[in-house]
Amino acid sequence: MGKRLYRITLISAIMGVIISSVFFWLFYQVETKNIEREFQDEINDKALSYYKGLKFNIESVYALKAHFDNNEIISSSSFAAESAYILSRHTKVQALEWIPRVSHDERAAVEAQGRAHYNGFQFTERLSSGEMGVATERDYYYPVFYLEPLEMNEAAMGYDLNSNSRRREAMSRAINTGDVQLSEGIKLVQSPDDRIGVLALVPVFNIPIKANKEESLRGFILGVFDIQSIFSAIYRGGEDQEISITLWDATIPANKSVLFSRDIVSSAHGELLSHYRYTRSVMNYAGRRWVLEAVPSRQYFSARRTQTPWWVFILGNVFFGLSTWMAFVAARKNEAMQRALDEKNAQLNEANEKLERLTKTDALTGIANRRYFDEYFEKEFLRSKRESKPLALLIFDIDYFKQFNDTYGHQAGDRCLRLVATELERVLKRPADRIARIGGEEFAVLLPNTTRGEVVAKQCKTAIERIAIEHKTASHAKVVTVSVGVVSVIKIDNQTPDSLFNLADSALYQAKSAGRNAVRCIKVLPEVTSDLVTLC
């Protein structure tokens, strides 16, 4: 006994260490998952902040548009004053521009008007060499006519947006929607580090707007946004060492472009955990779809770790040590009690099994009784409904069984019931099919995953006729026959076990009304509980 207890003690100690280690691992994983969720929530908040920051700065082009909507003619000084005021509120906006719609016939006059406020003004376009040159002739021009601030942006004055296919695409979207549209990312030439920016275009129309919107177009308000300047303001201190962030323009999946990125600065604490990479949609707005991709550093996770997993490991070992000692103290007493209890449980289980068999079996026929059938019917009904599988229910009634008893006696009637039950059971082939005696001379058969219960019903009816039990007092035949009511459900929707049983009972009534020794079937069509079709 001493060696046995020693082995048990050693095994229990090892199991205690293993279980404590498992709990340590589980708590560690839960904590890791919580940190990952915190990281994702932070990125979700950041994505929302990015979107709000962009929307706030887009208000600048709407504010300038309102100025144009309220004034038929805008002078260069008026434009400069209004734009300067708007830019003072939206400090991350690089520039605001007015882009009029000019026909070829108006070109000379507009260029002359432009030279009145900017010396040397003319319509320009970017040549294949990359330099700016005079714009070629086209039906309509969209030149930069007013620009604020002008300093360091002089090269953009007179630039025809219609000369660039990508600008034309954004302008076309703005005209069609009548609302602001964003361009793809562009390099800001006035930025010393070639930052990426986007253009926001909002159309200005003459009222009323014609069916062809372009004919009513006065021009566009254009805002130049420095993405890095806008989004850097959203960062908290220390994030440079914790999270690597990249903002993608995924409007065209095959041509994704980086709009903004912030990499980890510190190599000592900045090892990236790429398996925690998280991607979040920032916006699907103004014709562009932006996606934020973030990767946390090891520093991000280590800074948020606690000592909880280690405390769980230590306390777990202490707990299992004490529990092992207390368990061995009570082991001998429990062993004797357990043996006695096991013997009593075995006797009780054997008695319960015998009792259960008796309560679920019909004493006369040896097949299932009504109680067992109701339980099985309920279980298979729920299975069919859950798995969307068909179900068939058959109810049999021995024709003129009362007259049979009156003519041949109750002993012959009992023998007849046994023969009928045996023959019906013989016809059923599948293990899942169930037959039960549910009344004096009534039997029920349940056929899971069956769409044509009437076929089995006809086989059963023929089998009963074939055994040829004499019944000379029956008016329709001189042998014992059965009437069968069948309900076949293709797909159970709003049915219940009681409703299916009532349908089968109704079909049985139709079979009796048809002269007995007949099969009548009701089929419930899928998802149409009120549309019942009698098939036979």
ABEGO torsion letter per residue (X at the ends): XAAAAAAAAAAAAAAAAAAAAAAAAAAAAAAAAAAAAAAAAAAAAAAAAAAAAAAAAAAAAAAAAAAAAABABBBAAAAAAAAAAAAAABAABABBBBBBBBBAAAAAAAAAAAAAABBGBBBBBBBAAGBBBBBBBBABBBBBABBOBABGAAAABGBBAAABAAAAAAAAAAAAAGBBBBBBBBBBAABAAGBBBBBBBBBBBBOBBBABAAAABAEBBBBBBBAAAAAAAABBBGAAAABBBBBBBAABAABBBBABBBBBABAAAABBBAAABBBBBABBBGGBBBBBBBBBBAAAAAAABBAAAAAAAAAAAAAAAAAAAAAAAAAAAAAAAAAAAAAAAAAAAAAAAAAAAAAABBAAAGBBBAAAAAAAAAAAAAAAAAAGBBBBBBBBBBBGAAAAAAAAEAAAAAAAAAAAAAAAAAABABAABBBBBABAABBBBBBBGBABAAAAAAAAAAAAAAAGBBBAABAABABBBBBBBBBBBABBBABBAAAAAAAAAAAAAAAAAAGEGBBBBBBBBBGBAABBBBAX
